[in-house]
Amino acid sequence: MTETPKRARRAGHGEDTIYWDPAKNRFVGAVSLGHAPNGKRRRPKVYGKTKTEVRTKIRDLKKEMQTGVKSPANYTGAEAVNDWLGRGLKGRDEQTVNKNRSLAMRNVALLVAVPEGRPGRPSKALNLEQAKAVLAAARGSRLYAYLVVSLLSGVRTKEARPLAWDHVYLSPPEGVPPHVVVWRSVRKHGEPKTRKSRRTIAPPKQVVDVLEEHLRWQKQERA
């Protein structure tokens, strides 16, 4: 359930306030952090979609103020190491400082013993010469268009087999390249491998030419 925005009450002295801001479509948290050296009251604001999110940000902000550490959202690990090397080793003897600097500059991945793992499964993919040989041997057969689409367009073989002409656009409107809409597969339930596998592919000209030839051949055969 979503939280219902309520009218903010006037905060007491030294209290934090959470209220709904219709202009920003967000909850706002006004944090009470005492007074600055010039006597001005410090009340920074944090924003969130829910009151819970705002309360969390208020708590984190107060922790930062108490520890004296405030890092920006884009603060990186490398910057943290450099800050520590520059300011965190004060008072240490020279040998300790040099040792820590040396360790910080090393690639720790090189210190890890990598397991050998299991031997990989031999690839079943065709190399260039094998693919050319397959296409040359299949030229003129019913499987030629299927093989060309599978090898040259990026469509998986399980997606090419159920491909229908309803999802192939060889003569689209001007300004739109010929394309194939990949929505189906011979996998269980007819879905592609993943949700992101539903995609539109603009195949190269060689594939378009072969598909046009295959379509003409089908029409002649059915006439």
Secondary structure as a PSIPRED ss2 file (coil, helix, strand):
# PSIPRED VFORMAT (PSIPRED V4.0)

   1 M C   1.000  0.000  0.000
   2 T C   1.000  0.000  0.000
   3 E C   1.000  0.000  0.000
   4 T C   1.000  0.000  0.000
   5 P C   1.000  0.000  0.000
   6 K C   1.000  0.000  0.000
   7 R C   1.000  0.000  0.000
   8 A C   1.000  0.000  0.000
   9 R C   1.000  0.000  0.000
  10 R C   1.000  0.000  0.000
  11 A C   1.000  0.000  0.000
  12 G C   1.000  0.000  0.000
  13 H C   1.000  0.000  0.000
  14 G C   1.000  0.000  0.000
  15 E C   1.000  0.000  0.000
  16 D C   1.000  0.000  0.000
  17 T E   0.000  0.000  1.000
  18 I E   0.000  0.000  1.000
  19 Y E   0.000  0.000  1.000
  20 W E   0.000  0.000  1.000
  21 D E   0.000  0.000  1.000
  22 P C   1.000  0.000  0.000
  23 A C   1.000  0.000  0.000
  24 K C   1.000  0.000  0.000
  25 N C   1.000  0.000  0.000
  26 R E   0.000  0.000  1.000
  27 F E   0.000  0.000  1.000
  28 V E   0.000  0.000  1.000
  29 G E   0.000  0.000  1.000
  30 A E   0.000  0.000  1.000
  31 V C   1.000  0.000  0.000
  32 S C   1.000  0.000  0.000
  33 L C   1.000  0.000  0.000
  34 G C   1.000  0.000  0.000
  35 H E   0.000  0.000  1.000
  36 A C   1.000  0.000  0.000
  37 P C   1.000  0.000  0.000
  38 N C   1.000  0.000  0.000
  39 G C   1.000  0.000  0.000
  40 K C   1.000  0.000  0.000
  41 R E   0.000  0.000  1.000
  42 R C   1.000  0.000  0.000
  43 R C   1.000  0.000  0.000
  44 P C   1.000  0.000  0.000
  45 K E   0.000  0.000  1.000
  46 V E   0.000  0.000  1.000
  47 Y E   0.000  0.000  1.000
  48 G E   0.000  0.000  1.000
  49 K C   1.000  0.000  0.000
  50 T C   1.000  0.000  0.000
  51 K H   0.000  1.000  0.000
  52 T H   0.000  1.000  0.000
  53 E H   0.000  1.000  0.000
  54 V H   0.000  1.000  0.000
  55 R H   0.000  1.000  0.000
  56 T H   0.000  1.000  0.000
  57 K H   0.000  1.000  0.000
  58 I H   0.000  1.000  0.000
  59 R H   0.000  1.000  0.000
  60 D H   0.000  1.000  0.000
  61 L H   0.000  1.000  0.000
  62 K H   0.000  1.000  0.000
  63 K H   0.000  1.000  0.000
  64 E H   0.000  1.000  0.000
  65 M H   0.000  1.000  0.000
  66 Q H   0.000  1.000  0.000
  67 T H   0.000  1.000  0.000
  68 G C   1.000  0.000  0.000
  69 V C   1.000  0.000  0.000
  70 K C   1.000  0.000  0.000
  71 S C   1.000  0.000  0.000
  72 P C   1.000  0.000  0.000
  73 A C   1.000  0.000  0.000
  74 N C   1.000  0.000  0.000
  75 Y C   1.000  0.000  0.000
  76 T C   1.000  0.000  0.000
  77 G H   0.000  1.000  0.000
  78 A H   0.000  1.000  0.000
  79 E H   0.000  1.000  0.000
  80 A H   0.000  1.000  0.000
  81 V H   0.000  1.000  0.000
  82 N H   0.000  1.000  0.000
  83 D H   0.000  1.000  0.000
  84 W H   0.000  1.000  0.000
  85 L H   0.000  1.000  0.000
  86 G H   0.000  1.000  0.000
  87 R H   0.000  1.000  0.000
  88 G C   1.000  0.000  0.000
  89 L C   1.000  0.000  0.000
  90 K C   1.000  0.000  0.000
  91 G C   1.000  0.000  0.000
  92 R C   1.000  0.000  0.000
  93 D C   1.000  0.000  0.000
  94 E H   0.000  1.000  0.000
  95 Q H   0.000  1.000  0.000
  96 T H   0.000  1.000  0.000
  97 V H   0.000  1.000  0.000
  98 N H   0.000  1.000  0.000
  99 K H   0.000  1.000  0.000
 100 N H   0.000  1.000  0.000
 101 R H   0.000  1.000  0.000
 102 S H   0.000  1.000  0.000
 103 L H   0.000  1.000  0.000
 104 A H   0.000  1.000  0.000
 105 M C   1.000  0.000  0.000
 106 R C   1.000  0.000  0.000
 107 N C   1.000  0.000  0.000
 108 V H   0.000  1.000  0.000
 109 A H   0.000  1.000  0.000
 110 L H   0.000  1.000  0.000
 111 L H   0.000  1.000  0.000
 112 V C   1.000  0.000  0.000
 113 A C   1.000  0.000  0.000
 114 V C   1.000  0.000  0.000
 115 P C   1.000  0.000  0.000
 116 E C   1.000  0.000  0.000
 117 G C   1.000  0.000  0.000
 118 R C   1.000  0.000  0.000
 119 P C   1.000  0.000  0.000
 120 G C   1.000  0.000  0.000
 121 R C   1.000  0.000  0.000
 122 P C   1.000  0.000  0.000
 123 S C   1.000  0.000  0.000
 124 K C   1.000  0.000  0.000
 125 A C   1.000  0.000  0.000
 126 L C   1.000  0.000  0.000
 127 N C   1.000  0.000  0.000
 128 L H   0.000  1.000  0.000
 129 E H   0.000  1.000  0.000
 130 Q H   0.000  1.000  0.000
 131 A H   0.000  1.000  0.000
 132 K H   0.000  1.000  0.000
 133 A H   0.000  1.000  0.000
 134 V H   0.000  1.000  0.000
 135 L H   0.000  1.000  0.000
 136 A H   0.000  1.000  0.000
 137 A H   0.000  1.000  0.000
 138 A H   0.000  1.000  0.000
 139 R C   1.000  0.000  0.000
 140 G C   1.000  0.000  0.000
 141 S C   1.000  0.000  0.000
 142 R C   1.000  0.000  0.000
 143 L C   1.000  0.000  0.000
 144 Y H   0.000  1.000  0.000
 145 A H   0.000  1.000  0.000
 146 Y H   0.000  1.000  0.000
 147 L H   0.000  1.000  0.000
 148 V H   0.000  1.000  0.000
 149 V H   0.000  1.000  0.000
 150 S H   0.000  1.000  0.000
 151 L H   0.000  1.000  0.000
 152 L H   0.000  1.000  0.000
 153 S C   1.000  0.000  0.000
 154 G C   1.000  0.000  0.000
 155 V C   1.000  0.000  0.000
 156 R C   1.000  0.000  0.000
 157 T H   0.000  1.000  0.000
 158 K H   0.000  1.000  0.000
 159 E H   0.000  1.000  0.000
 160 A H   0.000  1.000  0.000
 161 R C   1.000  0.000  0.000
 162 P C   1.000  0.000  0.000
 163 L C   1.000  0.000  0.000
 164 A C   1.000  0.000  0.000
 165 W H   0.000  1.000  0.000
 166 D H   0.000  1.000  0.000
 167 H H   0.000  1.000  0.000
 168 V E   0.000  0.000  1.000
 169 Y E   0.000  0.000  1.000
 170 L C   1.000  0.000  0.000
 171 S C   1.000  0.000  0.000
 172 P C   1.000  0.000  0.000
 173 P C   1.000  0.000  0.000
 174 E C   1.000  0.000  0.000
 175 G C   1.000  0.000  0.000
 176 V C   1.000  0.000  0.000
 177 P C   1.000  0.000  0.000
 178 P C   1.000  0.000  0.000
 179 H E   0.000  0.000  1.000
 180 V E   0.000  0.000  1.000
 181 V E   0.000  0.000  1.000
 182 V E   0.000  0.000  1.000
 183 W C   1.000  0.000  0.000
 184 R C   1.000  0.000  0.000
 185 S C   1.000  0.000  0.000
 186 V C   1.000  0.000  0.000
 187 R C   1.000  0.000  0.000
 188 K H   0.000  1.000  0.000
 189 H H   0.000  1.000  0.000
 190 G H   0.000  1.000  0.000
 191 E C   1.000  0.000  0.000
 192 P C   1.000  0.000  0.000
 193 K C   1.000  0.000  0.000
 194 T C   1.000  0.000  0.000
 195 R H   0.000  1.000  0.000
 196 K H   0.000  1.000  0.000
 197 S H   0.000  1.000  0.000
 198 R C   1.000  0.000  0.000
 199 R E   0.000  0.000  1.000
 200 T E   0.000  0.000  1.000
 201 I E   0.000  0.000  1.000
 202 A C   1.000  0.000  0.000
 203 P C   1.000  0.000  0.000
 204 P C   1.000  0.000  0.000
 205 K H   0.000  1.000  0.000
 206 Q H   0.000  1.000  0.000
 207 V H   0.000  1.000  0.000
 208 V H   0.000  1.000  0.000
 209 D H   0.000  1.000  0.000
 210 V H   0.000  1.000  0.000
 211 L H   0.000  1.000  0.000
 212 E H   0.000  1.000  0.000
 213 E H   0.000  1.000  0.000
 214 H H   0.000  1.000  0.000
 215 L H   0.000  1.000  0.000
 216 R H   0.000  1.000  0.000
 217 W H   0.000  1.000  0.000
 218 Q H   0.000  1.000  0.000
 219 K H   0.000  1.000  0.000
 220 Q H   0.000  1.000  0.000
 221 E H   0.000  1.000  0.000
 222 R H   0.000  1.000  0.000
 223 A C   1.000  0.000  0.000
